[in-house]
Amino acid sequence: MPPGSHCVGFSFQLPENLGSSFFYKNEHDAKKPDAKCKYTLKVTFKANGMMKLKTKQVLIIREKAVKMQ
């Protein structure tokens, strides 16, 4: 593979019932735990058995909008 920037497209359907991402940290009370629901996409690219590139990206998941009546 020649040096430079490369882009490899892909798509993936997330499950319909996937919960939203959230991060919580109580800065006023150290006794209370932090909480989070975090989704991460990790990719490993191997080329010719010689090169191995790794990357990861945090995904922010939002629930579908609910129609208000």
Backbone as JSON Lines, residues from 0, in Angstrom:
{"i":0,"aa":"M","n":[0.85,-1.17,0.0],"ca":[0.0,0.0,0.0],"c":[0.9,1.24,0.0]}
{"i":1,"aa":"P","n":[0.67,2.17,-0.91],"ca":[1.51,3.36,-0.97],"c":[1.25,4.28,0.22]}
{"i":2,"aa":"P","n":[2.27,5.06,0.62],"ca":[2.08,6.02,1.72],"c":[0.99,7.02,1.38]}
{"i":3,"aa":"G","n":[0.33,7.55,2.4],"ca":[-0.68,8.58,2.19],"c":[-1.93,8.3,2.98]}
{"i":4,"aa":"S","n":[-2.93,9.11,2.77],"ca":[-4.22,8.96,3.44],"c":[-5.09,7.99,2.65]}
{"i":5,"aa":"H","n":[-5.77,7.13,3.37],"ca":[-6.64,6.15,2.74],"c":[-7.97,6.12,3.48]}
{"i":6,"aa":"C","n":[-9.03,5.87,2.76],"ca":[-10.36,5.8,3.35],"c":[-11.02,4.5,2.9]}
{"i":7,"aa":"V","n":[-11.5,3.74,3.86],"ca":[-12.19,2.49,3.56],"c":[-13.6,2.61,4.13]}
{"i":8,"aa":"G","n":[-14.57,2.63,3.27],"ca":[-15.95,2.79,3.72],"c":[-16.54,1.48,4.24]}
{"i":9,"aa":"F","n":[-17.44,1.6,5.18],"ca":[-18.17,0.44,5.68],"c":[-19.46,0.94,6.3]}
{"i":10,"aa":"S","n":[-20.39,0.05,6.51],"ca":[-21.62,0.42,7.2],"c":[-22.01,-0.72,8.13]}
{"i":11,"aa":"F","n":[-22.74,-0.36,9.16],"ca":[-23.17,-1.34,10.16],"c":[-24.47,-0.85,10.76]}
{"i":12,"aa":"Q","n":[-25.46,-1.7,10.83],"ca":[-26.75,-1.34,11.41],"c":[-26.73,-1.6,12.91]}
{"i":13,"aa":"L","n":[-26.9,-0.55,13.71],"ca":[-26.95,-0.71,15.16],"c":[-28.31,-1.26,15.55]}
{"i":14,"aa":"P","n":[-28.38,-2.03,16.64],"ca":[-29.67,-2.56,17.1],"c":[-30.65,-1.43,17.44]}
{"i":15,"aa":"E","n":[-31.92,-1.65,17.17],"ca":[-32.95,-0.65,17.43],"c":[-33.06,-0.28,18.92]}
{"i":16,"aa":"N","n":[-32.82,-1.24,19.8],"ca":[-33.03,-1.02,21.23],"c":[-31.76,-0.61,21.97]}
{"i":17,"aa":"L","n":[-30.77,-0.12,21.25],"ca":[-29.51,0.29,21.85],"c":[-29.73,1.53,22.72]}
{"i":18,"aa":"G","n":[-29.29,1.47,23.95],"ca":[-29.44,2.6,24.87],"c":[-28.54,3.76,24.49]}
{"i":19,"aa":"S","n":[-28.9,4.95,24.93],"ca":[-28.11,6.14,24.64],"c":[-26.8,6.13,25.41]}
{"i":20,"aa":"S","n":[-25.8,6.79,24.85],"ca":[-24.55,7.01,25.57],"c":[-24.82,8.02,26.68]}
{"i":21,"aa":"F","n":[-24.14,7.88,27.81],"ca":[-24.21,8.92,28.83],"c":[-22.96,8.84,29.7]}
{"i":22,"aa":"F","n":[-22.63,10.0,30.26],"ca":[-21.48,10.12,31.15],"c":[-21.91,10.94,32.34]}
{"i":23,"aa":"Y","n":[-21.62,10.48,33.53],"ca":[-22.0,11.2,34.74],"c":[-20.84,11.18,35.71]}
{"i":24,"aa":"K","n":[-20.54,12.34,36.26],"ca":[-19.51,12.43,37.28],"c":[-20.0,13.4,38.34]}
{"i":25,"aa":"N","n":[-20.13,12.93,39.57],"ca":[-20.58,13.77,40.67],"c":[-19.37,14.48,41.26]}
{"i":26,"aa":"E","n":[-19.24,15.74,40.95],"ca":[-18.08,16.5,41.42],"c":[-18.28,17.04,42.83]}
{"i":27,"aa":"H","n":[-19.49,16.93,43.38],"ca":[-19.77,17.46,44.7],"c":[-19.65,16.42,45.81]}
{"i":28,"aa":"D","n":[-19.68,15.15,45.46],"ca":[-19.6,14.09,46.47],"c":[-18.73,12.96,45.95]}
{"i":29,"aa":"A","n":[-17.51,12.88,46.43],"ca":[-16.55,11.87,45.95],"c":[-16.97,10.45,46.32]}
{"i":30,"aa":"K","n":[-17.88,10.28,47.28],"ca":[-18.31,8.95,47.7],"c":[-19.27,8.32,46.69]}
{"i":31,"aa":"K","n":[-19.93,9.15,45.9],"ca":[-20.87,8.63,44.9],"c":[-20.09,8.25,43.65]}
{"i":32,"aa":"P","n":[-20.4,7.11,43.07],"ca":[-19.64,6.63,41.91],"c":[-19.97,7.4,40.63]}
{"i":33,"aa":"D","n":[-19.04,7.39,39.71],"ca":[-19.29,7.89,38.37],"c":[-20.07,6.81,37.62]}
{"i":34,"aa":"A","n":[-20.76,7.2,36.59],"ca":[-21.51,6.23,35.78],"c":[-21.34,6.59,34.31]}
{"i":35,"aa":"K","n":[-21.35,5.57,33.46],"ca":[-21.27,5.84,32.04],"c":[-21.77,4.65,31.24]}
{"i":36,"aa":"C","n":[-22.25,4.94,30.07],"ca":[-22.58,3.94,29.07],"c":[-21.86,4.41,27.82]}
{"i":37,"aa":"K","n":[-20.78,3.72,27.48],"ca":[-19.88,4.19,26.43],"c":[-19.73,3.12,25.35]}
{"i":38,"aa":"Y","n":[-19.85,3.54,24.1],"ca":[-19.68,2.64,22.97],"c":[-18.42,3.05,22.22]}
{"i":39,"aa":"T","n":[-17.6,2.08,21.87],"ca":[-16.34,2.35,21.18],"c":[-16.23,1.46,19.96]}
{"i":40,"aa":"L","n":[-15.81,2.04,18.86],"ca":[-15.53,1.3,17.64],"c":[-14.02,1.14,17.55]}
{"i":41,"aa":"K","n":[-13.55,-0.1,17.46],"ca":[-12.12,-0.37,17.34],"c":[-11.87,-1.02,15.98]}
{"i":42,"aa":"V","n":[-10.82,-0.56,15.32],"ca":[-10.47,-1.07,13.99],"c":[-9.0,-1.47,13.98]}
{"i":43,"aa":"T","n":[-8.72,-2.63,13.41],"ca":[-7.35,-3.08,13.17],"c":[-7.21,-3.36,11.69]}
{"i":44,"aa":"F","n":[-6.22,-2.78,11.08],"ca":[-5.95,-2.96,9.66],"c":[-4.62,-3.67,9.5]}
{"i":45,"aa":"K","n":[-4.65,-4.82,8.83],"ca":[-3.42,-5.58,8.6],"c":[-3.14,-5.58,7.1]}
{"i":46,"aa":"A","n":[-1.9,-5.25,6.72],"ca":[-1.53,-5.2,5.32],"c":[-0.35,-6.13,5.06]}
{"i":47,"aa":"N","n":[-0.54,-7.1,4.2],"ca":[0.53,-8.02,3.79],"c":[1.24,-8.71,4.95]}
{"i":48,"aa":"G","n":[0.57,-8.85,6.06],"ca":[1.19,-9.51,7.21],"c":[2.35,-8.75,7.82]}
{"i":49,"aa":"M","n":[2.65,-7.57,7.32],"ca":[3.79,-6.8,7.81],"c":[3.37,-5.61,8.67]}
{"i":50,"aa":"M","n":[2.36,-4.91,8.24],"ca":[1.96,-3.68,8.9],"c":[0.64,-3.91,9.65]}
{"i":51,"aa":"K","n":[0.54,-3.33,10.83],"ca":[-0.68,-3.44,11.61],"c":[-1.01,-2.05,12.16]}
{"i":52,"aa":"L","n":[-2.12,-1.49,11.73],"ca":[-2.56,-0.18,12.19],"c":[-3.81,-0.36,13.04]}
{"i":53,"aa":"K","n":[-3.85,0.34,14.17],"ca":[-5.02,0.26,15.05],"c":[-5.53,1.67,15.33]}
{"i":54,"aa":"T","n":[-6.83,1.78,15.46],"ca":[-7.45,3.04,15.87],"c":[-8.75,2.73,16.6]}
{"i":55,"aa":"K","n":[-9.21,3.68,17.38],"ca":[-10.52,3.53,18.03],"c":[-11.19,4.88,18.1]}
{"i":56,"aa":"Q","n":[-12.51,4.84,18.12],"ca":[-13.31,6.06,18.13],"c":[-14.5,5.85,19.05]}
{"i":57,"aa":"V","n":[-14.75,6.81,19.94],"ca":[-15.93,6.75,20.81],"c":[-17.14,7.15,19.97]}
{"i":58,"aa":"L","n":[-18.21,6.38,20.1],"ca":[-19.46,6.68,19.38],"c":[-20.45,7.29,20.36]}
{"i":59,"aa":"I","n":[-21.09,8.36,19.95],"ca":[-22.15,8.97,20.76],"c":[-23.47,8.48,20.17]}
{"i":60,"aa":"I","n":[-24.22,7.73,20.97],"ca":[-25.49,7.15,20.53],"c":[-26.63,7.93,21.17]}
{"i":61,"aa":"R","n":[-27.57,8.36,20.36],"ca":[-28.75,9.04,20.87],"c":[-29.98,8.21,20.53]}
{"i":62,"aa":"E","n":[-30.94,8.22,21.46],"ca":[-32.18,7.5,21.2],"c":[-32.96,8.21,20.11]}
{"i":63,"aa":"K","n":[-33.83,7.46,19.46],"ca":[-34.7,8.07,18.45],"c":[-35.6,9.1,19.13]}
{"i":64,"aa":"A","n":[-35.89,10.15,18.4],"ca":[-36.8,11.18,18.92],"c":[-38.19,10.58,19.11]}
{"i":65,"aa":"V","n":[-38.84,10.97,20.19],"ca":[-40.2,10.5,20.48],"c":[-41.17,11.58,20.03]}
{"i":66,"aa":"K","n":[-42.18,11.19,19.28],"ca":[-43.17,12.15,18.81],"c":[-44.09,12.55,19.97]}
{"i":67,"aa":"M","n":[-44.11,13.85,20.25],"ca":[-44.95,14.36,21.33],"c":[-46.33,14.65,20.77]}
{"i":68,"aa":"Q","n":[-47.36,14.41,21.59],"ca":[-48.73,14.67,21.14],"c":[-49.24,15.94,21.74]}
